[in-house]
């Protein structure tokens, strides 16, 4: 049984309809009755920040997150400085879009740490450079009213995408900073397997660090490109009840994003994808929010 209308806390992460331009993404999300959307930088940059902000304001949608910043595990040098400068631009984009979104929008920039630099095996050093980079950006984020959300990724991405693999590691980095400035992203796809996940969700709640909650499912076999292996909630093995109740128990009461990377989902009609997203959320997540 599905809800007659989309859950009011459901937000569509724009990556779920990756091939839709910004105008289309906003239109199909609003037409489907969703109240919120999480945006990605590339479609925003395609139309320009000012134009994107106007389009978001006209849509009437809340803005839940901006994806993504990060990728700053490089050693000192011009490339690292360029990465930090790009993150400063992402902070500005996040603040502008949050101001343009409907009431209840949140200025959250999701950070994907980055993998090991080419030729490196120094995982510990790379994580320390993530901490240093966030330290370099913290004042910019504070001044803009933006929360930097460190997103731990499943360990299979540690070499190329994110040396931060668990909520515990993300929280350890965040602990050096004001919770209003640095928090964590709790993404079911990446953390469901962790034997400490419930303790770490509770810790994140005590420390007021949950900046966003994102959901999608894990199903094997994985795609040839493991990045494109996310499924609609309910299609795989993740227990959304346990995880959602744990997040709810922390007091987190903001939008919850569905974020799916999968080739066949991207190839489908965006309207059908949004409809199926709402149905799967209603069946697997909504019952545990009450």
C-alpha positions in Angstrom: 0.0 0.0 0.0 1.4 3.4 -1.0 0.6 6.8 0.3 -1.8 8.8 -1.8 0.6 11.7 -1.8 4.4 11.8 -1.5 5.7 11.9 2.0 6.2 15.6 3.0 9.8 14.8 4.1 10.8 13.2 0.9 13.4 15.0 -1.1 14.6 14.0 -4.6 18.3 14.1 -4.9 18.8 15.4 -8.5 21.3 12.6 -9.2 18.4 10.2 -9.3 17.3 11.8 -12.6 20.8 12.6 -13.7 20.1 13.3 -17.3 17.4 15.8 -16.7 18.5 19.4 -16.9 17.7 21.7 -13.9 14.5 23.1 -15.3 13.2 19.6 -16.0 14.3 18.3 -12.6 12.5 21.1 -10.8 9.4 20.7 -12.9 8.9 16.9 -12.5 9.7 17.0 -8.8 7.1 19.8 -8.1 4.5 18.2 -10.5 4.8 14.9 -8.6 3.9 16.7 -5.3 7.3 16.4 -3.7 8.2 19.4 -1.5 12.0 19.3 -1.7 15.0 18.7 -4.0 18.7 18.3 -3.5 20.7 19.8 -6.3 24.1 19.0 -8.0 26.6 21.6 -8.9 27.0 20.8 -12.6 23.3 21.4 -13.6 23.4 24.6 -11.5 26.5 25.8 -13.2 25.0 25.0 -16.6 22.4 27.8 -16.1 24.5 30.0 -13.8 24.0 30.4 -10.1 21.7 33.4 -10.3 19.5 31.7 -12.8 19.4 28.5 -10.8 18.4 30.4 -7.7 15.5 32.1 -9.6 14.4 28.8 -11.0 14.4 27.1 -7.6 12.5 30.0 -6.0 9.9 29.8 -8.8 9.5 26.1 -8.3 8.3 26.5 -4.7 10.5 23.6 -3.6 12.7 23.4 -0.5 16.4 23.0 -1.0 17.7 20.1 1.0 21.4 19.7 0.0 24.0 20.7 -2.5 26.3 18.0 -4.0 29.1 18.0 -3.9 32.3 19.5 -2.4 35.4 17.7 -1.2 38.0 15.8 -3.2 40.8 17.4 -1.3 43.1 14.6 -0.3 45.9 15.9 -2.5 49.2 17.0 -0.9 50.1 20.7 -0.6 50.5 22.4 -3.9 48.6 24.2 -6.7 46.1 21.3 -7.3 45.1 21.2 -3.6 44.7 25.0 -3.5 42.5 24.8 -6.6 40.4 22.2 -4.9 40.0 24.4 -1.8 39.0 27.3 -4.0 36.4 25.2 -5.8 35.0 24.2 -2.4 34.7 27.9 -1.5 32.6 28.4 -4.7 30.5 25.4 -3.7 29.9 27.0 -0.3 28.7 30.2 -2.0 26.4 28.2 -4.3 24.9 26.4 -1.3 24.2 29.6 0.6 22.6 31.2 -2.4 20.4 28.2 -3.2 19.3 27.7 0.4 18.2 31.4 0.5 16.2 30.9 -2.7 14.5 27.7 -1.7 11.1 27.5 0.1 10.7 27.9 3.8 12.5 25.0 5.6 15.4 24.9 3.1 18.8 23.9 4.6 22.2 25.1 3.6 24.0 21.8 3.6 27.0 21.1 1.3 27.8 17.4 1.1 31.5 16.6 1.1 33.0 13.5 -0.6 36.5 13.3 0.8 38.4 12.0 -2.2 40.5 8.9 -2.6 44.2 8.2 -2.4 46.3 10.5 -4.5 48.0 8.8 -7.5 50.8 6.6 -6.3 50.0 6.9 -2.6 49.2 4.2 -0.1 49.1 6.6 2.9 45.4 6.2 3.9 46.0 7.8 7.3 47.8 10.8 5.8 45.0 11.3 3.3 42.4 11.3 6.1 44.4 13.9 7.9 44.5 16.1 4.8 40.7 15.9 4.8 40.7 17.2 8.3 43.1 20.0 7.4 41.0 20.9 4.3 37.8 21.2 6.4 39.8 23.4 8.8 40.7 25.7 5.9 37.1 25.9 4.8 35.4 26.2 8.2 35.5 30.0 8.5 34.1 30.3 4.9 31.2 28.0 5.8 30.5 29.7 9.1 30.4 33.1 7.4 28.0 31.8 4.7 25.8 29.9 7.2 26.5 26.6 5.5 27.0 23.2 7.1 29.7 21.0 5.6 28.4 17.4 5.7 31.1 14.8 5.6 29.8 11.8 3.8 31.4 8.5 4.6 31.4 6.2 1.6 31.4 2.4 1.6 35.0 1.0 1.9 34.9 -0.2 -1.7 35.3 3.4 -2.7 38.3 4.2 -0.4 40.9 4.1 -3.0 39.4 6.4 -5.6 36.5 8.4 -4.0 36.5 8.6 -0.2 39.1 7.7 2.3 36.4 8.3 5.0 34.6 5.0 5.2 32.6 5.0 8.4 30.4 7.4 10.4 32.8 7.0 13.2 35.7 8.3 11.1 33.5 11.2 9.8 32.4 12.1 13.4 36.0 12.0 14.6 36.9 14.6 11.9 33.8 16.7 12.6 34.5 16.7 16.4 37.1 19.4 15.9 34.5 21.9 14.6 31.2 23.6 15.6 28.3 21.3 14.8 26.6 24.1 12.9 29.6 24.2 10.6 30.6 20.6 10.2 28.3 17.6 10.4 27.9 14.3 8.7 25.7 12.8 5.9 24.0 9.5 6.9 23.6 7.6 3.7 22.1 4.1 4.0 23.9 2.7 0.9 27.3 3.5 2.5 26.8 2.7 6.2 24.3 -0.2 6.4 27.0 -2.8 6.7 28.9 -1.2 9.6 28.5 -3.3 12.9 28.8 0.0 14.8 26.3 1.9 12.7 23.5 2.2 15.3 26.0 3.4 18.0 27.5 5.9 15.6 24.0 7.2 14.5 23.2 7.7 18.2 26.6 9.4 18.7 25.9 11.7 15.7 22.6 12.6 17.4 24.2 13.4 20.7 26.7 15.6 19.0 24.1 17.3 16.8 26.0 16.3 13.7 23.4 14.8 11.3 23.2 17.3 8.5 21.3 15.1 6.1 19.8 11.6 5.9 19.9 9.9 2.4 18.4 6.6 1.4 18.7 4.0 -1.3 19.2 0.3 -1.4 22.1 -2.2 -1.8 21.7 -5.2 -4.0 24.2 -7.7 -5.4 25.7 -8.4 -7.9 27.1 -4.9 -8.2 27.3 -3.2 -11.6 30.5 -3.4 -13.5 31.0 0.2 -12.3 30.2 -0.1 -8.6 29.3 3.6 -8.5 26.2 2.7 -10.5 24.8 0.1 -8.1 22.2 2.0 -6.1 18.6 0.8 -6.0 15.2 2.1 -5.1 14.5 1.5 -1.4 13.0 -2.0 -0.9 14.8 -3.6 -3.9 17.8 -4.8 -1.9 18.9 -5.9 1.6 19.0 -2.8 3.7 16.8 -2.6 6.7 15.3 0.9 6.4 13.2 0.4 9.5 16.2 -0.1 11.8 18.2 2.7 10.3 15.3 5.2 10.0 14.1 4.6 13.5 17.7 5.2 14.7 17.9 8.5 12.9 14.5 9.5 14.0 15.5 8.8 17.6 18.2 11.4 17.4 15.6 14.1 16.8 16.5 14.6 13.1 13.3 16.0 11.6 14.3 17.5 8.3 14.1 16.3 4.7 15.2 12.8 3.7 16.7 12.4 0.2 16.5 9.5 -2.2 19.7 9.4 -4.2 20.1 6.7 -6.8 23.0 6.2 -9.3 22.0 3.5 -11.8 22.2 3.5 -15.6 18.7 2.1 -16.2 17.1 4.6 -13.7 18.9 7.4 -15.5 17.6 6.2 -18.9 14.0 6.1 -17.7 11.4 8.8 -18.0 12.1 11.3 -15.1 8.4 11.4 -14.3 8.3 7.7 -13.9 11.4 7.7 -11.8 10.1 10.4 -9.4 6.8 8.5 -9.1 8.6 5.2 -8.3 10.8 7.0 -5.9 7.8 8.3 -4.0 6.2 4.9 -3.9 9.3 3.1 -2.7 9.9 5.7 0.0 6.3 5.5 1.2 6.6 1.7 1.5 10.0 1.5 3.2 10.8 4.7 5.0 7.6 6.6 5.8 6.2 3.9 8.2 9.2 4.4 10.4 8.9 8.2 10.7 5.8 8.1 12.8 
